[in-house]
Amino acid sequence: MSTPVDERRLDAVFMALADPTRRGILARLATGEATVKELAEPYAMSMQAVSQHIRVLEQSGLISRGRYRQTRPCRLEPAVLESAVSWIEESRRVWSDRMDRLESHLARLQEREQDQEHEQTPGQEPEREER
């Protein structure tokens, strides 16, 4: 049985993941903590713009910021990402089960159709109702 999902958190996570810059920031944080300045290096945007992306990631819970001397390094929060992955996996399982049932149903229909075709004698027309 699956655990209940905080719908607002899940919405925030998927909204955060919808942006390629934020996904890039998460990929960088997967290798370890980084400062905003370090996270901004690969992007041709202002520090303010990068800070806004980080704020979105922080509000979604995907990252957190700590304190180390004069810096506030960002770190990935994998448990939040795992909740999104769990939701995706559960949805995939449900749809896979539905597709399997549909496939079985279509196979049974096709089998019945073939059985009905074999019951007819070759060259014999199917019986028609008279009017």
C-alpha positions as CSV (number, residue, x, y, z in Angstrom):
1,M,0.0,0.0,0.0
2,S,1.4,3.4,-0.9
3,T,1.8,6.3,1.6
4,P,-0.4,9.4,1.2
5,V,1.2,12.1,-0.9
6,D,1.1,15.8,0.1
7,E,-0.5,17.1,-3.1
8,R,0.8,20.7,-2.6
9,R,4.4,19.5,-2.1
10,L,4.1,17.2,-5.1
11,D,2.8,20.1,-7.3
12,A,5.7,22.3,-6.1
13,V,8.2,19.6,-6.8
14,F,7.0,19.0,-10.4
15,M,6.8,22.8,-11.0
16,A,10.4,23.1,-9.8
17,L,11.5,20.2,-12.0
18,A,9.8,21.8,-15.1
19,D,12.6,24.2,-15.6
20,P,15.9,23.1,-17.2
21,T,18.0,25.5,-15.1
22,R,16.5,24.2,-11.9
23,R,17.1,20.6,-13.1
24,G,20.7,21.6,-13.8
25,I,21.1,23.0,-10.4
26,L,19.8,19.8,-8.9
27,A,22.2,17.8,-11.0
28,R,25.1,19.9,-9.7
29,L,23.9,19.5,-6.1
30,A,23.8,15.7,-6.6
31,T,27.6,15.8,-6.6
32,G,27.7,17.8,-3.3
33,E,26.9,21.1,-1.6
34,A,27.6,24.3,-3.4
35,T,27.2,28.1,-2.8
36,V,24.9,30.2,-4.9
37,K,27.9,31.7,-6.6
38,E,29.2,28.2,-7.6
39,L,25.7,27.2,-8.8
40,A,25.5,30.4,-10.9
41,E,28.8,29.8,-12.7
42,P,27.6,27.8,-15.7
43,Y,24.6,30.1,-16.4
44,A,24.6,33.4,-18.3
45,M,22.1,35.0,-15.9
46,S,22.3,37.4,-13.0
47,M,22.9,36.2,-9.4
48,Q,19.3,37.5,-8.7
49,A,17.9,35.2,-11.4
50,V,19.8,32.2,-10.0
51,S,18.7,33.1,-6.5
52,Q,15.1,33.0,-7.7
53,H,15.6,29.5,-9.1
54,I,17.2,28.5,-5.8
55,R,14.2,30.0,-3.9
56,V,11.8,27.9,-6.0
57,L,13.8,24.7,-5.3
58,E,14.0,25.6,-1.6
59,Q,10.2,26.2,-1.4
60,S,9.5,22.9,-3.0
61,G,11.8,21.2,-0.5
62,L,14.2,19.8,-3.1
63,I,17.1,21.7,-1.6
64,S,17.9,23.2,1.8
65,R,20.5,25.8,2.8
66,G,22.8,25.5,5.7
67,R,25.3,27.8,7.4
68,Y,29.1,27.4,7.1
69,R,31.1,30.4,8.3
70,Q,30.1,33.3,6.0
71,T,28.4,31.1,3.4
72,R,25.0,29.4,3.1
73,P,25.7,26.3,1.0
74,C,22.8,24.6,-0.8
75,R,22.3,20.9,-0.5
76,L,20.0,18.4,-2.2
77,E,17.2,16.9,-0.2
78,P,16.9,13.5,-1.9
79,A,13.9,12.3,0.3
80,V,11.7,14.9,-1.4
81,L,12.8,13.8,-4.8
82,E,12.1,10.2,-3.7
83,S,8.5,11.0,-2.9
84,A,8.0,12.3,-6.5
85,V,9.7,9.2,-7.9
86,S,7.4,7.0,-5.7
87,W,4.4,8.8,-7.1
88,I,5.6,8.3,-10.6
89,E,6.3,4.6,-10.0
90,E,2.8,4.1,-8.5
91,S,1.2,5.8,-11.5
92,R,3.3,3.8,-13.9
93,R,2.2,0.6,-12.1
94,V,-1.5,1.5,-12.2
95,W,-1.3,2.4,-15.9
96,S,0.7,-0.7,-16.7
97,D,-1.9,-2.9,-15.0
98,R,-4.6,-1.2,-17.0
99,M,-2.8,-1.7,-20.2
100,D,-2.3,-5.4,-19.4
101,R,-6.0,-5.8,-18.7
102,L,-6.9,-4.0,-22.0
103,E,-4.4,-6.3,-23.9
104,S,-6.0,-9.4,-22.3
105,H,-9.5,-8.2,-23.2
106,L,-8.5,-7.5,-26.8
107,A,-6.9,-10.9,-27.1
108,R,-10.1,-12.6,-25.9
109,L,-12.2,-10.6,-28.4
110,Q,-9.9,-11.5,-31.2
111,E,-10.0,-15.2,-30.1
112,R,-13.8,-15.1,-30.1
113,E,-13.8,-13.5,-33.6
114,Q,-11.5,-16.2,-34.9
115,D,-13.6,-19.0,-33.3
116,Q,-16.7,-17.6,-35.0
117,E,-15.0,-17.5,-38.4
118,H,-13.9,-21.1,-38.0
119,E,-17.4,-22.3,-37.2
120,Q,-18.7,-21.1,-40.6
121,T,-18.3,-23.6,-43.4
122,P,-16.0,-22.4,-46.2
123,G,-18.0,-20.8,-49.0
124,Q,-21.1,-20.7,-46.9
125,E,-22.7,-17.3,-46.4
126,P,-23.6,-16.4,-42.8
127,E,-27.4,-16.8,-42.2
128,R,-29.4,-13.6,-42.7
129,E,-32.7,-12.8,-41.2
130,E,-35.6,-12.6,-43.6
131,R,-37.7,-9.5,-43.6
